[in-house]
Amino acid sequence: MIRDRALQTREKLVGKLPVTGELLRGSLLERTVRHKSGCPKCARGEGHQVHVLTVSYGGGRVRQFSVRRERVAEVRRWLDNYQKLKEAIEAICELNHDLLGPDAAAPRGGRKKRD
């Protein structure tokens, strides 16, 4: 019974997985860049808003990618797809952990009686 419910839940999660290549890991940051000289906007203290995707790798390495303003919405959608996929994978793994345990509906084997 518990096993059947876990299997059904797992199949529902698998069916909801975003089957897409539009996945992106990282964080989208908004930064303000100010030029040292020659820019009237920067001289007024306004600066220029830029978007940067940062991705961390093993060994403390971080890569940064500049994101054009017209692609920010797309990048946010891809980041959201990645988070949804990651959450679904974690939920499926938890269900699989439960499935590794003894099934409550299955009869338990006891010790054999000695003759």
Summary of the structure (lengths in Angstrom):
residues: 115
radius of gyration: 25.2
end to end distance: 34.7
largest distance: 98.5
contacts: 232
relative contact order: 0.21
helix: 47%
strand: 19%
